Amino acid sequence: MAAAYALEVTLQRTAAEGPLLIADISGYTSFFQDVEARHRDDAFANGATPAAYELMSTLLGGIVKRIVPPFELAKLEGDAVFVFGPAGDAVPRGDELVDLIRATYAEFAAGRDEAVLLTTCTCGACTRAGSLDLKFVLHAGKYVLQDIAGSRELTGVDVVLAHRLLKNRAAEVVGTGAYLLVTDAAARALDVPIDAAIPMSETYEHYEPIDTFAIALSAKDPIAH
């Protein structure tokens, strides 16, 4: 008779409240669908991966390096970086926080554009890397931090809302796919300056209308070191 084994999983939960930030690379899905279709019979066939995969890893790594710390990494979500604010005053507020996000975008754009110039593949798929862009959603609220067998997970209504906010009208409103969308809750909790932002309201199933503010980002913003 085969021996029966029981896996004992240690589950720890901590309730907290603070900022939730998602940096999401737009154009990711269609870009990689095109790359995989174009390179199906060459790079993939030889057990390697196209340079586009290295580019995405570099871009995601650059985002993490820029915002962690002061934020803590919750997880990488394919085409997005999800971070949260730890207890205390580690996360900057006001103009300093917006400047951090602006610098993160400018660095992303510089890395993307440099990779396009250096790529050796001229296929129509890989050259589309220049169409990748980056948007941010900043929310603040309650969440539950779970540690399950060494793996960390954030859950809660506000966590779900932050992710739903990735589907919004901000690009249409500000005229660019590079933007920071700040909820009213985050603006109040983190003293985010919104005088020059464009007010919006987003509606999602099971939620009351969410007041938000859209701020356009530019590759010309300074990259602070």
N, C-alpha and C positions, 0 to 999 in steps of 0.2 A: 504494500500500500504506500502510495506516495505521501511523503510528509506534508502536513499542512503548515503554512507559514502565515503569520499575521503581521501586517505592517503597522507599526505603531507610529502615528503621526502626531507631532506636538503642534497644537494650534494656539497661537497667542494673538489676542486682539487688543488694540489700543484706540480709544476714541480721541479725536483731535479736531482742531479747527484751524484753518489757515488758507494761504493762497494755493491755487492749482493752476499750473501753466502747461499748455500743450503747444509744441512747435511742430507743425505739420507740413511736410513737403508736398505741394500740389503738383499734379501732372505725373506723379509717380507710377500709377497703375498703367496708364496708356503707354508711357515711356518703356516700361519693362515688358509689356506685351509685345511691343514692336521689336525690342531688342531680342527677345527670345525667339520670335518668329524669324527674324533676319539671320540669327546665328544658330539656328536649330541644327544645321548640318555641318557646322565647322567647329566653333569653340566648344559647344556642348557635346558634340559627337566625340571629341577627344578627351573628355573628362575635365576640361578646364571651364572657366567662366569668362564671359566678355568683360572688357575693362569697365563697362557700365556698373558692374557690381562693386568693383573697388571704389568707383566714384561715389556711389551711394553710401558705402561704409565710411568713406572719408568725410562726406558732408554731415552725416549723422554724428560721427565722432567729434567733429568740430563744434556742433551745436552743444553737445554734452560738455565738452571742455570749457565752453564759454559760460554756461549757466550753472554748472555743478562744480563747486559751490558758487553762489550762495544757496541755490535750491538743492534738494536731494532728488536723486533719480528714482522714480517709481518703476518705470520700465520703458524699453524700446518697443514700439508698436508697429513694426514694419517700416512705414514711411513717416513715423512721428516719434517725438521724444516727449514723454509725459513726466513732469517733475512736480514736486510739492514743496511747500515751505515748512521747514522744521520748526519746532517750538522756539520761542525767543524772538530776537530781532535780527536774525541772520539775513533775511531777505531785505534788500533795500526798498525804500519807499519813494513815492513822488517822482520827481524828474530823474532821480538816480536809477530807479527801476525802468522807466521808459528808455533811458539812455542805454541801459544794459541790453534791452531787447533790440533797440536800433542797431547797436554795435554787433549783436549776434547776427542780425539779418545782413548787414553790410559785409561781414566776414563770410557768411554763407554765399552771397552773391559773387564775391571776389574769388572764392574757391571754385565755384561752379564755372565762372567765365574762364578762369585759368585752365581748368580741366578741358574745356571745349577747345581752347587754343592748342593744347598739348596732345590731344587725342590723335592716334595714328589711324583710327578707323574712320573711313569717310562714308560709311553706309548711311542711308537716310534715317535709320533708327538712332544710332549712336550720336549723330550730330544734333539730334533733338534734345540733348542734355541741356542746352541753353534755355529751353522752355520751362525747365523746372523752377519752381518758385517756393517761397516759404511764408506761411501765415502763422499767427500766434493767437491763442485764445487764453485769456487770463480771467479766472473766476476765483472767488473766495467763499468758503463754506465749511461745513462739517464733513468729516470722512472717518472711516474706520480703517486703521492700518493693521493688516493681518500678516503674521509671519507663519507660513505653513511649511514645515520641514526645510527651513532655510530660504524659502522663496517668499518675497514680499509682495503684497497685493493691497491696493487701495480700493475700497468699496464705499458705496453710499449714494444717496440721491444727488448730491452736488457733484460727485465724480461723474455720474451718468450725464448730468446736465452739461458739464464742461465738454464732454465728448460730443454731445448732440449739437452744441454750438459751433462745431466745425462745419456744419451745414448751415450756411447763413447767406445773407445778401450783401455782405460787406464789400466784396469785390466790385459789384455793380455800383454801390454807393460811392466808394472812394476812387473808382476808376483804375484800380490795379489789384493784382492778385497777392501783392505783398502788403500785409496789414497786421495791425494788432487790434483784436476785438476784446474790449474790456467790459465786463458786466458791471452794473451799478454797484453790486455788492463788493466787487474787487476795488472799484474806484474809491468807495467810501472807506474800506478797510485798509487800503494801502496808500491813500492820499494821491491817487493817480490824477495828474492834471488833465482835465477834459474840456477846457475852455475852447480849444481849437479842434476838438474831436467832433465827429458827426454822430448825433444821437440816432439810435435805431431801436426797434422793438422786434424781438423774435418770438415766435410762438411754436411750441412743441406739444405733442400729445402728453397728457397727464401733468403738464406744468402750466402755471399761470404765465401770461406774457412776460418776457424777460427784457428789462431795459438794458441796453448796451450802448457802447460808444466805439466808433471805428476810427482808427488812426492809421493813415497811410505810412508805409515804410519806404525808404529809398536806399539804393546801393551806394549813394553818395554820402550817406551818413558816416561820421567818423568812426574808425575802428580803434577804440581805446585799448591800451595794453596795461 
